[in-house]
Amino acid sequence: MLNSNSRVAVYMEGHIDSDYGKMGMGIVRYLKNPIVGVVDKAFEGRSMKEFINISRDIKIYGNLQDVVALGAEVLILGIAPSGGRIPESWNQIIEKALEAGLNIVNGLHDLLRPKWQKKIKSKDQWIWDVRLPQFIPTIATGKAASLSNKRVLFIGTDMAVGKMTSALEFYEDLKKKDINVGFVATGQIGITLTGNGIPLDAFKIDHACGAVEKVVVEQADKEIVIIEGQGSILHPGSSATLPLMRGSCPTHLVLCMRADKMTLRSPKNILIPDLNKFIALNEDLTNVIDTYPKAKVIGICANTSMLSEEGAKNFITEISKKTELKATDPVRFGVSNISTYLLDN
């Protein structure tokens, strides 16, 4: 895991303005480490504040040497493409980074070790392949259902709609409210940020549910456990939702969505169904006719970044009226309206 004082650079070449850039965007928004810069030649000289709602000013540089000169100690590979493959064009950068003495954080399925291990120059230099499971779990037994705490699982209408962002915003909001809250990271960004969690999509499918159960049960002492969601029950390429439901036995759900999408991002021929019916489906799958805790969707987190401020407020109002649920854009408007409801219910 990262030392909290390590100076970090994020490599996003060709992906600052793409959907695959969510690893880098998550790091830029939430990582507490000092970030010396982001590398993407297409936007050299600009600031990340132009692309993402953040308070700190993080500059974009055109090449790796620029961030090395600024004192970068760690290079984070800042993309999360479908399938988790490292672009071949990045091999040269990885080699240069290791030769410059940088440590590397890799959140992709393609592992850097052992292939690049021989390029390590000192005993203090390291490569962290985040998506490498650290244990083989036992088969899940549903024991999370016996916990007395509140377990909040974030579900989505699609992949890459803001489940991780929403979960982290809830976690930070509840900490500010002085709540004894835990966070279960299930993807590469959350693990990189917290230093703990499970790379859910790297586990064998038979082990996935048990992996979720293990890390949730470990947080039994927490009043509320925030569980980062993955994928969507709607997406034909996603198998993450059911292991998350069964492993965590959630007591509450939060639905995440994009305001501008009426279909999946890909394949676009699959329509996003009526939200009320989709909510009911997820609740029924979680509950399984009263077999597991009766989890209800308590709110909706919508990514409205593509809308104007007024358009975002109108969308939130409309979606809240349609579903009769509290709704927000967690980045623009915060999550306190939903988290306060969670504390009372």
C-alpha positions in Angstrom: 0.0 0.0 0.0 1.0 3.6 -0.4 2.9 5.5 2.2 0.6 8.5 3.0 3.6 10.9 2.4 4.7 9.5 -0.9 4.6 12.0 -3.8 2.5 10.6 -6.6 2.1 11.2 -10.3 -0.8 9.7 -12.4 -0.2 8.5 -15.9 -3.4 9.0 -18.0 -2.0 9.3 -21.6 -4.9 9.5 -24.0 -7.6 9.0 -21.3 -8.2 12.2 -19.3 -11.4 12.8 -21.3 -12.4 9.1 -21.8 -14.6 6.9 -19.8 -11.6 4.6 -19.2 -9.9 7.4 -17.1 -11.9 6.7 -14.0 -8.9 5.2 -12.1 -7.0 8.4 -12.5 -10.0 10.6 -11.8 -10.7 8.7 -8.6 -7.1 9.1 -7.5 -7.1 12.8 -8.3 -10.3 13.4 -6.4 -9.8 11.3 -3.3 -6.1 10.3 -2.7 -4.7 12.2 0.3 -1.1 11.9 -0.9 0.6 14.9 -2.5 0.0 14.6 -6.3 2.8 16.4 -8.3 1.0 16.1 -11.6 -0.9 14.1 -14.2 0.7 13.0 -17.5 -1.3 13.3 -20.7 0.4 15.1 -23.6 -2.9 16.1 -25.3 -3.7 18.4 -22.4 -0.2 19.6 -21.4 -0.2 22.9 -19.5 -3.8 22.6 -18.3 -5.2 21.8 -14.9 -7.2 18.9 -13.7 -9.7 21.4 -12.3 -10.9 21.9 -15.8 -12.0 18.2 -16.0 -13.1 17.3 -12.5 -14.6 19.1 -9.5 -11.7 19.3 -7.1 -10.3 22.0 -4.8 -6.5 21.4 -5.3 -4.7 22.6 -8.4 -3.1 19.6 -10.1 -1.2 20.4 -13.3 -1.1 18.2 -16.5 2.3 17.5 -18.0 3.4 16.2 -21.4 5.9 13.5 -20.4 7.1 11.3 -17.5 10.4 13.3 -17.1 8.4 16.4 -16.1 6.8 14.7 -13.0 10.1 12.9 -12.1 11.8 16.3 -12.1 9.0 17.5 -9.7 9.9 14.8 -7.2 7.4 12.0 -8.0 8.1 8.8 -6.1 5.1 6.7 -7.2 3.5 6.4 -10.7 -0.1 5.3 -10.7 -1.4 3.9 -13.9 -4.6 5.9 -14.2 -7.0 3.9 -16.5 -9.6 1.2 -16.0 -10.5 0.0 -19.5 -13.0 -2.8 -20.1 -11.1 -6.1 -19.7 -8.3 -4.4 -17.6 -5.6 -4.7 -20.3 -2.5 -2.5 -20.2 -2.1 -0.8 -23.6 1.0 -1.9 -25.4 2.0 1.7 -25.9 2.5 2.0 -22.2 5.2 -0.6 -21.9 7.9 2.0 -22.7 6.6 4.3 -20.0 6.6 1.5 -17.4 10.2 0.7 -18.2 11.2 4.3 -18.0 9.4 4.8 -14.7 11.2 1.8 -13.2 14.5 2.9 -14.6 13.9 6.3 -13.0 13.4 4.6 -9.6 9.7 5.2 -9.4 7.4 2.8 -7.6 4.3 1.7 -9.7 0.7 1.2 -8.7 -1.1 -1.0 -11.3 -4.8 -1.5 -11.0 -5.3 -3.4 -14.2 -5.8 -7.2 -14.7 -2.6 -7.4 -16.6 0.0 -7.8 -13.9 3.4 -6.1 -13.9 5.0 -8.7 -11.8 7.0 -10.8 -12.5 7.5 -9.5 -16.0 8.9 -6.1 -14.9 10.4 -7.2 -11.6 13.9 -7.5 -13.1 13.8 -3.7 -13.7 13.6 -2.9 -10.0 16.7 -1.0 -9.1 16.8 -1.2 -5.3 15.3 -3.1 -2.4 13.1 -0.1 -1.5 11.5 0.1 -5.0 8.3 -1.8 -5.5 5.4 -2.7 -7.9 1.9 -3.0 -6.4 -0.4 -5.1 -8.6 -3.7 -4.0 -6.9 -5.9 -6.6 -8.6 -4.1 -9.6 -7.2 -6.2 -11.5 -4.6 -4.4 -11.8 -1.3 -6.2 -14.8 0.0 -8.4 -17.8 -1.0 -11.8 -17.4 0.8 -14.0 -20.1 2.1 -17.4 -20.6 0.4 -19.8 -18.0 1.7 -22.4 -19.1 4.3 -24.6 -15.9 4.7 -23.1 -15.1 8.1 -23.2 -11.4 7.3 -27.0 -11.5 7.8 -26.4 -12.1 11.5 -24.5 -8.9 12.0 -26.3 -6.1 13.9 -25.0 -3.2 12.0 -26.2 -1.4 8.9 -24.6 -2.5 5.6 -25.1 -0.2 2.6 -24.4 -1.7 -0.8 -24.1 0.6 -3.9 -25.8 -0.8 -7.0 -26.0 0.7 -10.5 -27.9 0.9 -13.7 -24.6 0.3 -15.5 -20.9 0.0 -15.1 -18.9 3.2 -14.5 -21.9 5.3 -13.2 -20.4 6.5 -9.9 -20.8 3.6 -7.4 -17.3 4.1 -6.0 -17.5 7.9 -6.0 -20.9 7.7 -4.2 -19.7 5.2 -1.7 -16.7 7.3 -0.8 -18.8 10.4 -0.5 -21.1 8.6 1.9 -18.1 7.3 3.9 -16.6 10.8 4.2 -19.9 12.3 5.1 -20.6 9.8 7.9 -17.1 10.2 9.3 -17.8 14.0 9.5 -20.9 13.1 11.4 -18.7 11.2 13.9 -20.3 7.8 13.0 -18.4 4.6 13.5 -18.3 3.7 9.8 -16.3 1.2 7.8 -15.6 1.1 4.1 -15.2 -2.1 2.0 -13.3 -1.5 -1.2 -14.1 -4.0 -3.9 -12.2 -2.4 -6.9 -8.8 -1.2 -7.8 -9.5 2.5 -7.0 -10.9 1.9 -3.6 -8.1 -0.5 -2.7 -5.5 2.0 -3.8 -7.0 4.8 -1.8 -7.6 2.8 1.4 -4.9 0.1 1.3 -7.5 -2.6 2.0 -10.3 -4.4 0.3 -10.7 -7.1 -2.3 -10.3 -7.0 -6.1 -13.7 -8.6 -6.6 -13.4 -9.2 -10.4 -10.1 -11.0 -9.9 -11.5 -13.8 -7.8 -12.8 -17.0 -9.2 -16.6 -16.8 -9.4 -17.0 -19.6 -6.7 -14.8 -17.6 -4.3 -16.3 -14.1 -5.0 -19.1 -14.3 -2.5 -16.9 -15.7 0.2 -14.4 -12.9 -0.4 -17.1 -10.3 0.1 -18.4 -12.0 3.2 -14.9 -12.2 4.8 -14.2 -8.4 4.5 -17.7 -7.4 5.5 -17.7 -9.7 8.6 -14.3 -8.2 9.6 -16.2 -4.9 10.0 -18.7 -6.2 12.5 -17.6 -3.6 15.0 -18.7 -0.8 12.8 -22.1 0.9 13.2 -22.4 1.3 9.4 -20.4 -0.5 6.7 -20.3 1.1 3.2 -19.8 -1.5 0.5 -18.4 -0.3 -2.8 -20.5 -1.6 -5.7 -19.3 -3.2 -8.9 -21.0 -3.7 -12.3 -24.8 -3.9 -12.7 -27.4 -6.7 -12.7 -28.5 -5.2 -16.1 -25.2 -5.6 -17.8 -24.5 -8.9 -19.8 -20.8 -8.6 -19.1 -21.1 -8.2 -15.3 -21.2 -11.0 -12.7 -20.4 -8.8 -9.6 -23.8 -7.8 -8.2 -25.0 -11.2 -6.8 -21.7 -12.0 -5.0 -21.9 -8.5 -3.4 -25.5 -9.0 -2.4 -25.0 -12.5 -1.0 -21.7 -11.8 0.6 -22.7 -8.6 2.4 -26.4 -9.4 3.1 -27.0 -5.6 2.9 -29.6 -3.9 4.9 -29.8 -0.8 2.7 -29.1 -0.1 -1.0 -28.2 3.1 -2.9 -28.9 3.2 -6.7 -26.3 5.0 -8.8 -26.9 6.2 -12.4 -25.8 8.7 -15.1 -28.3 11.4 -15.9 -27.6 11.3 -19.6 -27.9 7.6 -20.3 -31.1 5.8 -21.4 -29.1 2.8 -22.6 -26.0 0.9 -21.4 -22.8 2.6 -22.4 -22.0 -0.6 -24.2 -23.8 -2.5 -25.7 -26.0 0.5 -26.5 -28.9 -1.7 -27.7 -29.8 -2.6 -24.1 -32.2 0.0 -22.7 -32.1 1.0 -19.0 -35.6 -0.1 -17.7 -38.1 1.9 -15.7 -36.3 2.9 -12.6 -39.1 1.9 -10.2 -39.1 -1.6 -11.7 -35.3 -1.8 -11.6 -35.3 -0.8 -8.0 -37.9 -3.5 -7.2 -35.8 -6.1 -9.0 -32.7 -5.3 -7.0 -34.6 -5.3 -3.8 -36.2 -8.7 -4.6 -32.8 -10.2 -5.6 -31.3 -9.0 -2.3 -34.1 -10.2 -0.1 -35.1 -13.5 -1.9 -38.5 -13.8 -0.5 -37.5 -12.9 3.1 -34.5 -15.3 3.1 -32.0 -12.4 3.6 -32.4 -9.0 5.3 -35.0 -6.8 3.7 -32.8 -4.2 2.0 -34.5 -1.2 0.5 -33.2 1.4 -1.8 -32.9 4.5 0.3 -31.7 7.0 -2.3 -30.4 7.7 -5.7 -27.0 9.1 -6.6 -26.9 10.6 -10.1 -23.9 11.7 -12.1 -25.1 15.0 -13.6 -21.7 16.4 -14.6 -22.9 16.7 -18.2 -25.8 19.0 -17.2 -25.8 22.6 -16.2 -26.4 23.5 -12.6 -30.0 24.2 -13.2 -30.4 21.2 -15.4 -28.9 19.0 -12.7 -31.2 20.4 -10.0 -34.2 19.8 -12.3 -33.1 16.2 -13.0 -32.7 15.5 -9.3 -36.1 16.8 -8.5 -37.7 14.8 -11.3 -36.0 11.6 -10.4 -36.9 12.0 -6.8 -40.5 12.7 -7.6 -40.7 9.7 -10.0 -39.2 7.2 -7.5 -40.4 8.9 -4.2 -36.8 8.6 -3.0 -34.2 11.1 -1.9 -31.8 11.9 -4.7 -28.6 13.9 -5.2 -25.5 14.3 -7.3 -22.9 13.3 -4.6 -20.1 15.5 -6.0 -22.2 18.6 -6.8 -24.7 18.6 -3.9 -23.3 16.1 -1.3 -25.1 13.1 0.2 -26.2 14.4 3.5 -29.9 14.2 2.6 -29.6 10.5 2.1 -27.1 9.7 4.8 -29.2 11.5 7.4 -32.2 9.3 6.3 -29.9 6.3 6.6 -29.0 7.1 10.3 -32.7 7.3 11.1 -33.9 4.2 9.3 
